[in-house]
Amino acid sequence: MSNKRKSCDHSENEESSLLVEEEIEGIILEIDDLEVLFPFERVYKEQIQYMIELKTILDANGDGLLEMPTGTGKTICLLSLIIAYKHAHPEKVKKLIYCTRTVSEMDQCLKELKKLCKYRNYVATKRIRTKENKFVALCLSSRKNLCIHPRVSQEDRDKVDIECRKMTASWSRQNVSEKTIGSKKSCGYFEEWDESGTDQALTNGVYNCDDLKEFGKKNGWCPYFVARHAITMADVVVYNYQYMLDPKVAGLISQEMNENSVVIFDEGHNIDNICIEALSVDLDINKLNKAQACITKLNNRVNELRSQDVDRIRSEYTKLVSNLRISGALPQPSATDDQLGAAPIIPNHIADDAVPGSIRRAEHFLRMLRIIIQYLKNRLNSEEHANNTTTNNINRGISQRRNQQARVEVESPSAFLLDLEQKTALDREPLKYFYSRLHSLMRTVAMVDLDEAAALGQLANFLTLAATYHVEHNDGFAVIFDPFFRGPSSIPEPKLQFSCLDASLAIQPVFTKFLSVIITSGTLSPLDLYPTLLGFQPAVSKSFAMSIFRTCILPLVVSKGADQQAISTRFEARDNISIIRNYGILLIELVSSVPDGIVTFFTSYQYMEKTIAHWDEMGIIRQLLAHKLIFIETKDVVETSIAYDNYKRACNIGRGAIFFSIARGKVAEGIDFKGHYGRCVVCIGVPYQYTQSHVLRTRLEYLLTKHQIREADFLTFDAMRQTAQCIGRVIRSKKDYGIVILADARFAKNDKRDKLPGWVLQFLNEFNVSITTEEALSTIGRFLRQMGQPFSQQDLDSIQLDPIAAIEIIKTHLVQSNKNKNLLHSNTKTATTQHSFSENNHLATQDDDGIPPDDYVDNEDVKMEEDDLSMSGL
């Protein structure tokens, strides 16, 4: 069974080999009458506790928040328990949908699932001399990650999307006779799948991206469309968050998923931000110009069809005028015609309406788009609108906040629509259908120029969202006109931001539709704000401690530099040369004391660049290079990937390295520095958001008004969860060890420390809080000498439970759990337990020096390699 493909096919020879297969390690746990097959010989205490709480959530048909210490096997616990529950209750749980952020996390999940399936098949073989029933698990990723076309697969990601659609869109295939695998006009893999593959089901097995590509080459089928077709029938589906949360993508991918499914959001500490991004749209002058150019092309194409193929235009108009439901008149895109994605969420009472007559004719629809684009350009480019705004704005529902220099306007969707009506004489009602109407038109004229079409799609998306939500959720959105927005180039770039303020709007359909939704991460603390931000009541909300056989993490709060001066990146102190020098001296001492790799997190790209420039002038960079090589995270994914690879090479050859990174950046969110790659993590400053951001200011006002969450509370909550994510890079297993330096005096305050995960606080000694650089180095020396001592397998076994010890832990926990249920929920149908390391009274209070407008983080921060699910397509 070492060959992973063997698990995907049935044959007599394989069945025979299964019967003589050598033993596979694992244990069988009985958790409240549920048999859980766990593919390791021993289990940690926190893993048992985690699985018990998972079962509590599933029994209650509820939702949960679970924080599991980093490096303790969270993924295998999730898979083992939920697959066991699905096997025991097939009528209740039909599918597991596992949502991840990056491709590497997706691969890791499927790797663990393969190990689990191998053990489950082994146990089934021993019992009944045959494998388990049909079980299929697969991932769904972007076209680029799954393409096997000899020519197209060599292109970059955007080019792959464009070329794929040119060859697979229904209108582009009608007149193509050449349908071979190497064709430039068609894709033989897609044609073969379309002809015969749609009637075939994947055989037993767990398929990652490489497995799907191998399967596609073997059968001559397109792996991407095989996966798109198979996800509705698979037992386990692993894909990106956006496939579930972004309405445009979810309408294509997740709409048909079985309601009796369990949804997991792994690494969900930033899920509220992801929800907000899913319902937000940014437009600038460049995008508006592209949209305008696309309208011109569409108009020319419509005129061309009127002279050559008038029946196609007449057919579309007939559909739109037939008073059908919008779901029929404006059909959702198929798997091959998805260049814009599905329409945003449209309420049922809107879907029942007929398509407005004003946008049925293509020329009328395009004329309206031209007028709207010109209106938006005028508002972004001219100050007249701001100067002419009348004094009755408050009565019209406009909540305006003007920056005296930039004249930024912040208004509600209803106020924006009212102004649009007054300035252009256009009715707001047809705007609800613009996104679907645009898709219908693009299908009719067979347009695949994605670059310009994406810009026009974003404009239509913005108009549809504004017109749809302005009544029921008017306060949950803001329209922000910023004529002097400055991007990474620091050059004014006028921008329109349609910002969602209520994270619950994107995720509520998920909570409503599916059986259970579980949000989990190693860095969820503090847990208490998530239910409020996401609008749900968890059945279980709990953080788990880490079982240890030695003190493997050394957290230190360094509040004073070598000259005894307080160090901090607070706004009024960040340019202080003495503080910058103290940070440099701290790193010099660390690189000469700590072996292998050191990862340093700055609060923003801007602050990192400024600090490195000062260090270079002071000669600090030269002193650092004398001990270790330096690598820097940039906003370019490829550059950062190359830097990370070279960083690991430097650690492997014994040269040692230091990686300068950004909190909230791609390194903090998606790269693990296991073993000697991350012996020390240094957090320079508290990573507050840039509080002068108009989007953030508007969201803070909304949280205060809607949920009574104070500005200081939310900013501290957000900063500390980002800090916890940085800390999580330092240790990835029980055998690992590492040092954490929190280098800012503000970390010593209780309102900051109390919001760290419990598994970090269990290592934080009061004597290591608010110490100097010299004291920190002395403590580090003792810690490294202690970690340098060898440990035995017996030491490791002391925290690993055998089946007998595991049973005792389970019994004890269940007895206590039943007592709590009887005491607290004797009159309720389902039990709800809530545990948290941080209670509500731990909400942050404002710093004595006030919350600073801290640390600019660009809106264009580059993320880790993950599916590009923007308007440019899947």
Helices and strands as residue ranges (DSSP letters): G 4-8, H 12-19, E 27-31, E 34-38, E 43-44, H 45-59, E 64-67, H 74-88, E 95-100, H 103-128, E 136-140, H 143-146, G 152-154, H 157-168, H 170-173, H 188-196, G 197-199, E 205-207, H 209-219, H 223-230, E 236-240, H 242-245, H 247-253, E 261-266, G 268-270, H 271-278, E 281-284, H 285-308, H 310-320, H 326-329, H 348-351, G 357-359, H 362-381, H 384-388, G 391-393, E 409-411, H 413-424, G 429-433, H 434-445, H 450-469, G 474-476, E 477-482, E 495-500, H 504-513, E 516-521, G 527-529, H 530-534, E 540-543, E 553-560, H 577-593, E 597-602, H 605-618, H 620-625, E 629-632, H 637-652, E 657-662, H 666-670, G 675-678, E 680-684, H 694-707, H 711-727, E 738-743, G 745-748, H 750-753, H 758-761, G 766-768, E 771-772, H 773-787, H 793-797, E 800-801, H 803-824, E 833-834, G 840-842
